[in-house]
Amino acid sequence: RKMCIRDSTNIDISSVVIDQMKELYTDQNLDYRVMDVRKMDFSNGEFDVVIDKGTLDSILCGYASRANAFKMLSEIHRVLNKTGVYICVSYGVPKSRLVHLVKPELTWNVVVHNVFKPVSAAANLGSTIMISSTEEEKYPTCLLYTSDAADDLLCVDLGGRCFTQK
């Protein structure tokens, strides 16, 4: 089954990136905005799903990383509705990310899924997907197609605004 997203709002702190995306995807109904994920201009509970592909990783590599990660996650928590889901695609090991995701102020449940991508016959590298929900119920596993998971037919490109559900 596919769950298609009707409305997709995409943000980035870089106006250069936003301009490039607007130019690249002119034929799709996508909303692109320059915005800081640590202080978003959205209403409380406005979104059903927030997908983060590497933003938490980037923030954790920068200045005042812990404080900025908390600001980011607090904002994501704020803009999700009460049944909303936060999907974080990260190359960080789960233990290093859970420290930031599991906090009393963030009233969601965290589930960790490891996705392995073969890079050679002898090795695998994994990225981690963390699905957080503000409710107790379990959500189906989402298979996410990231730009470096080339030609995996079981997954759907996030740029296409759909993802595959088991």
N, C-alpha and C positions, 0 to 999 in steps of 0.2 A: 504494500500500500504506500502511496505517496501522500504527504501532507503538503499542499501548496500554500505558500504564503501570499496572501492577497496584497498586502501593503508592505513594502520594504523600505525602511529608512536606514541610510548608511551614513556613519559619521567618521570623521578623521580630523585630527588637530591640524593637519597640513592642508592649506588651500590649494597647493600644487597637486596633491593627490586627488582631492575632490574634483578639481578642474579636469584632470586626466580621466577620471572615472565617468564624469558627465559626458565627455567627448567620446569615450570608448563605448558607452552603453546608451547612446541617444535613442535607439529604437525600442528600449524597454522602459516600462513604467517604474523607474527607480528614483527615490528621493535621496539626494546627496546633500549633506550639510557639513560645514566646517564647525566643529564643536570639540570641546575638551571633555573627555569621558569622566573626568573628576568633578565636573560641574555642568551637567546637562540641562538644556532648556526644554525639558519635557515635563509633562504633568505626572503626578504620582499615579502609579498603576496604569500607565498608558500602553504598555507592551505586554504581549502574550509570551514572546520569546526574545531573548537577547543572545546573539551569537558573537563570541569573541575568538578571533583567530590570531593569537599572538600578542594581543594588546597587554594582557597581564604580564606576559614574559618581558615585553619591552619596558613596561613601567618598573618591573623589578630589577632591571639593569641600570636604572637611572638614579639621579640624585633624590634623596629622601624616599627611597623606594618603599619602605614599609608604610609610611604615612600616606604616600600617593596611592599605593595598592588599596589601602583601607578606604580612601576617598572614592576611588573608582568602584570598588565592590559595593560600598554604601549607596552610591548613585544608581548602580545597576539594580540593587535590591529595591530602591525607592521607585524606579520607573516600571518595574515588573508588577503586573496585577497579582491578586492573591493566589491564582493558580498558575502563575507564570513560571517559565523555565529559563535558566541561564545555562548556556552551553559554552564551555571554555575549552578551546583546543590549545594545548600547551606542549612544548618540548621539555618542560621541567619535570623532574621526578615528582610523583604524587605527594610524597612527604613534604617537599619544599613548597608545594602549592596549598596543601591542606591547612598549613599554619595560617594562611591568609583567608581561606574560604570558611573555615569552621570557627566562628566567633559568636558570642551570645547576641550581639547586635544584628547579626545576619540570620534571620529565622528561616533558614532553608535546610533541606537535607541534601547531602552531597553523595553522589555515586561516582566511582572512578571506573573508567573503561580504558584498557590499553589497546591501542591499534598499532600493529606492527607492519612495517613496510620493508620487504626484502630489498637490500641494496647490493647483495651479491649472494652467491650460493652458500657462502660461509657465515654471513652476518645478517642481523636484523637490527633496525633502529626503531624505537617506538615513540609515538607521541601519545599524549594523554588527553582524553576528553572527560571533562567533569560536568555532570548534569546536576543542577541544583534546582530544587523546587521549594516553593513556600508552603506546600501542603504535604501531608503524610503519604498520600497515594503514590504509587510507583508509576513512572512514565516509561513508555517503551524506549528501547535502545535506539538511538539515531545513528545511522551510518553516514559519516560526513566525508565528502570528497574534497580534499584540499588540493591546492595547486600542484603539490609535489607527489601526489598519489596517482600519477598518470595512468590512464586507461583501465582503471579498476571498475568494471561494469556493474559491480554491486552497489556502487555509490553514485550520488548525484552531485554535481558542482553547485556549491553554495551561491555562486554568481548567477545561477539560473533560478534562484529563489525557491527551490524545492529540495527536500531531502527525503531519503528513503527511510521507512519505518519498518521494523521487523513485525 
